[in-house]
């Protein structure tokens, strides 16, 4: 029987012991004597969040398919266990083997959210691994990062030995092979990193130097050696159908954030929303064969026993195989009471038939994301939906028997005015009117509309990466405008409003577009007690501001100014396929309120088509880069 690292005495003192004992269905166990590479894969947040992340499941499955590699998991200990580990001087451990993380070859972090950065330092600290990469010795694990935040790795560059940029399916095995070979040959840590930096998609921060202008902007960024590439190219898996996918995913003992199985139907997006980082990072669109998905669904449901299956992508309704796949899932699993979840549906691409089929299994609220309250602002952000789409889609939903709708918007978007903010409440009221226009005998009770607003954060590799942000007080003022206007609507009791934290938004904006000087601030904030910053009950902006002051860095330098087109950006050394020229063109079109058609309507010449080997939607070459002048009426 596998022996637990923590004693019953310790486990009895923590809120949820199941977070730390491992041994879940789907967990992989190997004999350490029969493997050459030990990897600890970390999601730097609490277990319930990390276990809900598909990316970790994919990495775990991919690495454990290798006979010479054992990949285990580690998550950020909740404050109760954090305190105990420090008091009793116990090192952080991996769930499968229950062995200290510091004994592994790799410690890999998936970087999903900027406000998890202090949790990275917590994991390193509790593991007994030096926080700064420059302080690590030959016996320490190589600390590697990947995920969306790795596309601007500079704010956390000092803590990482290397980053992997792109889809793991392409070159992660090559990285492992290179490590095993070099390690067997007796290569030093520096030699390992120098040689691995030549693998496409690998970025080793210590091999690059940043220089700054007197005004604080970046003056130059270049490798220190001629054999280190100047640019790091994103890795793109073009054949999702035949890529490895976890068919026996981990099933937790306790309820997690997304307690269901997931089918990834495609990667990428055709839409081109100008605020959306994922929509640019993951171009071009790559669809998975529906027949393959049907096979995976059968095996995964059999292996997990889950009662819900989610079709995952950035815009599920754009998946061309959706009608066929959905019909198959409903026909085969409806009697087994397996719910089909359809996140990321667009209100303009919804069908009454689809809704009716899903509703037959289990009712829930519908979620739509207009993002902006007026058509003018929806054109600015290139959302690609009209008022007619919104009314038509919600009307179909209501006539199909739905009465609960969640609406998501952003505040603080470029060019936004009070009129746009008032438009959020007015749009919610019009949707409510849409419901009550249905004959009472055909309605499904009272209409319930939940309006949620988050505050916009400009992200790298989007057309809005040059946009300015605002102060916390400004964001709260914007939310107040929406709240007051919701209360002024005639059906105010049917419309509920909530908004996200403004303080976290400001810090997220700093970390999202910062440079490597911010590593010192993150370290100081961690030492000052910052941890679990993504959790409102633990986030303390004052501690962060004190860290900025102590490091002599003005955080508003990163947020309050619109960045000029000619400025060298900290992430410009990374090539994602989508060109900076295209992003600049979209930035200018946003200011003019011009809509750029989606990829199925016309190729806009973003660069991903060539980068992806010509597998984008085929259009006449004459359309590439065409200066579209469409404006929504």
N, C-alpha and C positions, 0 to 999 in steps of 0.2 A: 504494500500500500504506500502511496506517495505521502511523504511526511510534509506537513505544513510548516512554513517558516515561522509564522507567528503562533505563539502559544494561545491556548484557550483563554488564558488570563488577559492577554492583550485583545484578542478578538471580542471578548465580552465587553470591552470598554469603548468599542467603536460603534457608530450608528448602524452601518450596514456591513457586516463581516463578509458577505458574499462578494463584495467588490474586490476582495484580496485573496480568495482561496483558489481561484481558477477551477480547473476540472470540469468546465462546461461541456455540453454536447458539442462536438465539432472541434474541440481543442486537440492539438497535435502534440504527441509525445515521442521523443526519440532518445536513443542512447547517446549521451555526449561523447562517448569514446568512438563512435562511428561517424561523427561529423567533423568537418574541418572549419566551418564557419558558424559562429553563434551570433544571432541578431536579436536585439530587443527592439520591438517596434512600439513607439509611444504615441499616444494621442494625449497632448498635454492639457487634459481636463479630466473631470471626474469620470468614473467608469461608465455611468449611464449614458453620457454623451459620446464617449469614445466607442462604446459597443454599438452605437447606432450608425456609425460612419462606414459607408460602403468601401471607401478607399482602403481603410485598414484591413477589411476582410479580403480585398483583392491582393494586397501586398502579402498578407499572412499566407494566403493560399499559394501565391506565386513562388514565394521563397521556400515554403515547405514542400513543394513539388521536387525540389532539388535534393538528391540523396546526400549531398555533402553539407547541407545547410539546415540548421534548426532555427526557425523564427519563433520567438515568444513575444508576449505582450507586457506592457507596463502602462499604467495610467497615473495621473496626478493623484497622490493620496489626498483625501479630504482633510480639512484642518484638524479633525480629531486624531487621525492616524499620524499626520505630519508631526503633531506635538509629541506623540508617544515615541516615534522613531528618533526624534531629536533628544528627548529626555533619556532614553535608554541606549542611545548611541548605536542604533541598528541601521544598517544600510538598506536602501530601497532594493526591491527584489522583483524578478519576473514571475508572472503568474504560473506558468507551466512547470518549470523546474524548481521554483521558489529559491533560486540562486541569486546572489547579488548582481545587479546590473553592471557594476564596474568590471566584472570578470568577462564580459562579452567582447566580441570583435567589433561589432557595430551597435550604436544606439541611434536609431532612426526616429525622427520626429515628423509627423504630418502636420503641416502648418496651415490651418484652416482660417484662423482668425487672429488679428493683431493683438487683441486683448488677452491672449493666452501666453504672451511672451515671458512674463515673469514666472509662469508655471514651468517653462522650459528650464529656467534657472533652478527652480525648486527640485525638479527631477535630477538635474546634474548634481546639485548640492547634496541631496539626500543619498545619492548613489556614491558619493565620495569621489566624483570626477571633477577636476578643476573647471571652474566656470568659463575661463578664457582659454581659447584654443591654443594660444601661444604658451600656456603654462602646462600643457599636457605632456606626459612622458610616453616612452615606448609601450608601457603596459596598459595605457588607457584605451578605451574603445574609441574608434573613429565616430565622431558625432556628425550625422548626416541629416539634412533637411529636404523636404519636398512638399508639394502641394501648392495651392494658389498664392499663398504669401511668399513662397520662394521666388516668385517672379519679381519681387523687389526684396532681395535678401539682405540688403545693406544695413538696415537698422539692427539686425541680429548677427551681422557678419563676424563679429569678434568671438562669438560663442560656438561657431560651427567650423568643423574641419572641411566639410564639402557639402554642396547642394546638388540634388538631381533635378533638372529642369525638364518637365514633360511627363509623358505617360510611362509608367514603370515597365509596361510590357515590352518596350523597345530595347532598352539597354541595361536594365537592372541586372540581368544575368551576366552580361559582359563585365559589369562592375564587380560582381562577386567572383567571376572567373579570374579577373585581373588581380584582385586582392589575394585570392588563394595562391596564385602562381607567384606573386611577388613576396608574399609572406613565407612561402616554402623556400624561396631563394634567399631569404634572410634580409630583405630590404628594410631599411629604416623607415620610420614614420614619415620623414620628409621626402624620402625617395618614393614611397607609396603615393603620397599626395601629388607629387610632381608628375609622376607617370599617369596617374588616374585623371589628372586635369586634361590630358590629351584625348580622353574618351568624350565623344560628342555628347553634349548635354550636361557635363559635369563642370561645376564651378567651385574652385578652391579659393576662398577669399584671401588667404595669406599670400597668394601669388600675384596679387594686384595691389596697386597703389592709387589712392584718391588724393587730388590736390584741389584747393579751393581759392576762389577770388577773395579779395578783401571784404566784399559785401556778403560773403557766406555762401554764395552759389558755387556749384561745382565747376572747377576750371579744367580738370583732366582726369581721366580714369583709364589706366593702362596696365597690362601685365608687366611683371618685373623681369621676365625672362622671355627670350625670343621663341622658345619652344612651347610657350603657353598661349593658347588662342586668345585673340583680342575680343572675339565675340563668342558667346555661348548660345548654341542653337537648341531650341525646344525640340523634344522628341515626340513624335506623333504616331500613335498606333493606328494604321489605316484599315486594318482588317479586324474589326471587333468580333465578327462572327466566329472566327477561329482562334481568337485570343483566349488564354486560360481564364476561367471564371469560377469562383467558389461555388461548388455544388453541395457542399456540406458546411455551410457557414456556421459560425459560432452562435450558439443559442444561450442566452444568459439565464441565470437562476432567478434574477429579480427583474422587475419591470424597468425597461430602459426607455429613452426618449422616443425611439421609433421601434416599437416591438412588433416587427413584421419582417417578412422576407422581401428582397428587392430584386427586380429584373431590370438591368440597365439596357434600355432599348436603343439608345444612341448616345453619341457624344457630339458636342458642338451645337450650334444654333444658327438658323438662317436669318434671324430677325434684325440684328444690328442695333439693338437699343444702346444708346450712347452712354448710358450710365453703367452698363453691365460689363463687369470685368470678365466673368466666365464666358460670356458670349463672344468675346474677342480672343481670350486665351485658348479656347478649345476649338477654334475653327481649324480646318473645315469640318462640316457636318459629316458624321460617319454613322450609318445605320446598321443595326444588327438584323440578320435574317430572321423573320418571324417564326419560321419552322424551327430554327435553333432555339429561339426563346421558348417555344412551346415545350421542347424537350427539357430545357433547363428548369422550367416551372414545375414539371412533373417530378423531377428528381429532387429539387430543393424542398418542395412541400412535403414529399415523402420523408426526407432526411431531417426536417426540422419540426414538423407538426404545427407550423404557424397557421393562424386563421385569417391572415391578411397578406396579400401580395401587392406590392407597389411597383408601378411601371415608372422607372426613374429616367429623367433626362432634364435638360434645361427647358424644353418646351414640348411636352409629351404629345400634344395634339398635332404637332408638325411631323410626327413619325408616320411615314406613309403606310406602314404595316399595321397601324393601330386598329382599324375596323376588323381585320382578320384575326389579329391576336386577341382582341377583347372578346369577340364572339366565341373564340375557342375557350378562353378562360371562364367565361360565364357559363357556357354550355357544359363544361366538364367539372366545374367546382361549385356551381351554385347550390346543388343539393347537399354538398359537404359544408355549407355555410362559410365558405372562404370569401372574404370581402376583397374586392379589387379596388385599390386606391389609385387615383389618377391625379397626381400632383402636376403642377406646371401646365395646366390647361389654359388656353387663351379664350377669352370671352367671344371672340369673333369666329372661332373655329370649333364651336361647340355644337353638338347635335342632340336633338330631343331623343333620338333613338338610343344614343350612347347613354344619356342620363337615365332613361327609363330602365335600361338593362342593369346598370349599376345599382339603381335604387331598389330593384327587386331583391337584392341581396341584403343590403343594410343601408339605412338612411343616415346621412350626415350633412353638414353644411357644405356649401359650395364656396370656393375661394377664387376670387378674381383680383387682378392687380392692374387697375387703370394707371397707377403711379402718379398721375397728375389730375387736378380737378377741372382743367379747361382744355379744349382742343388745341389752343395755341401752344400751351406748354407740352402737351403730348407730342406735338410736332417737333418741338425743340429737342425733346429727348428721343425722338424717332421711335416712339412706342408702337406706331403702326396700327392703332385701332381708333375708330371714330365713335362719336356719340351714338350713331346709328347701330354700330356693332355692339356697344354696351347695352343699349336698350333692347335690341333684338335678342342678344344672348341671355340676358337676365329674364326677359319675357318667356323665352323657351323653357328656362329652368323653372320658373314659377308655374307655367302651364303643365310642366311635367311632374308637379307635386312637391317641389322644393319650396321652402319658405324661410330658410336661413342662408344668408349670404355674408361672407367676409370680404371686405374690400381693403386692399393695401395701397397706400400712397407714400410718396416721399415729400419731405419739406426741405427747403434750402437748395432747390435745384437752380442751375444757372438761368438767369433772366426772370426768375419767379417774382411775382408781385402779390399784393394782398388780394387782388381779384382772383388769382389762381388758387389761393388758400380758401377763400370763400366758396370757390367753385367745388371744393371737395364736399362740403355739407350740402350744397345745392344738387350735386350729382347724386348723392345718397338719397336725397328727398325724391328726385325724379325716378330713381329705381324703386323706391317705396311706392310711389304713385303707380308705377308699372304693375306692381303686385295687386293693388287695390282696384285696378281697372278690371281685373278678372271677376266674373260673377261670384258672389259670396259662396254659392253652393259648390263651386269648383276650387275654392281655396283650401289650403291645408293649415288652417289656424291663423295665428297672428304672424305678420311679417317681422322678421328680426334681421337687422342689418348691423354688422359690427364694422366700424371704420377704424383702421389702425394706420398710424403714420410713423415712419422712421425718419431719421434725419440723414440727408444725402451726404455720402463721403466719396469724393473723387478718388478713383483707384488708378494705379498704373496700367498702361496699355488699354486705356479707353479714350474716346474723343474728349472726355471731360478731365483728363489727367492734368490739364493746365488750369482748371477752374479754381477759384478761390472758395474758401469756406467762411464760416461766421463764428461769432462768439456764442457761448452757452446761453447768454441772456437773449440773444437774437432768436435762437431756435425755440426757446420757451415762449417767446412772444408770438412766433409763427403758430405754435401749437395752441396758444390761447385764442388766436383768431379763429382757428378751426372749431375749437370747443364752443366759443360764443355763437358761431354761426350754426352749429349743430343744434344748440338749444333754441335757436330762433326758428327752426323748421316746424311746420305744422304737425308732422309725425315724429316729433322729437323722442317720444317714448319708444318708438320702434328702432331708433338709431342710437347705437352705443359707440362711444369714442374712447380710444386709448392711444397713448403715444409712448415711444421709446425714450430711454434716458438720454438727455442732452450732454451730460458730462462725459459719458463714455464715447460719444460721437466725436468730440473734440480730440480726445487722445487717439482714437482710432485713425482720425485724419492725419495726425502728426506721424504716427508709426507707419501708416500705409505708404506715404510718399517721402519718408525721411531718408537720410543718408547714414553712413556708418558711424558718424559722430554720436548718433543716438544710442549706440551700444553702452556707452558710459552712463547715460541717463537710465536706461533699463536696469543696469546693474545697481545703480544707486537706489532706484525705486524698490528693487527687490530687497536690498539690504535695509531699506527703511520700512519694510513690512508689507509691501504690495504683493498681493497674491490673489488668484481667482478674480482678476479684474473684469472678466466677462460676466460675473455674478454681481448684481446690483447690491446685495447685502454686504459684499466684501470690497467693492470698488471704493477707493478713496482718492479723489482728484487732488486734494490738498497735499497728499504725500507725493504724488507725481509732480505737482508744481514745485514742491520743495526740492525734488531731485533735479528738475530742470535748472532751478536757481543755483544749486550747489555746483552743477557742472558748467554754469555760465552759458547756458543755451536758452534762447528765446523760442518758446514753442510756437508762438504766433508767426514766426518766420516761415513755418511750414504750412500754415493754414490761411492766413488772411490776405495773401497776395495772389493775384492771378499771374501765373508763370508765363513769361514770353516764349514765343515759338522757338527762338534761337537758343534758349537755355539748355545746357547739357543736363539731362535728368539722371538720377542715380542708377536707374535700371536700363539705360539706353544700350548697355553692352549685351543685353539679352535679345535674341532674335526669336520672335514668336510666329513669324510668317506674315502676320498682319503688319504692314509697313507704317512707319511714323508719318510718311507722306499722306497715307490714307487717313490716319487718325487726325492729322491737322486739317485735312479737307473736311472731315466730318465735324470738327470743332467749329470751323467757319460756317458750315451749313446750319449748324445748330443755332448760331447767333442770328441767322437769317430766317429761322423757322422753316427750313426746307426739309422735306422728307426724302430719305433714301430708300428705295424699294428693297424688299428682302431678296435673298439670294435666289429664290425660285422665280422671282419676277424678272430679275436682271442682275448680271454680275456687276458689282460696283468697283472691281479692281482693287480689293483690299490687300492682295498679295498671297492669301492663303491657298488659292487655287494652284499656283505654281509650286508653292512650298509643299503642298500635299500630293504632288505628283499628278496633278490634273484630275483629281477625283471629285472636285466640286461640281455643282450643277452646271451643265454645259449651256453656255449662251454664246451668241456671236461675239467674236473678239472685239468688234466695234463698240460693244456696250461697256467694255472694261474701262472704268474710270470716268464714265460719262457723267457730265455735270447735270444731274437730275434737277429739275426745277419744280417738281410736284409740290403743291401746297394743299393741305386738306381744307375743303370749304367749311 
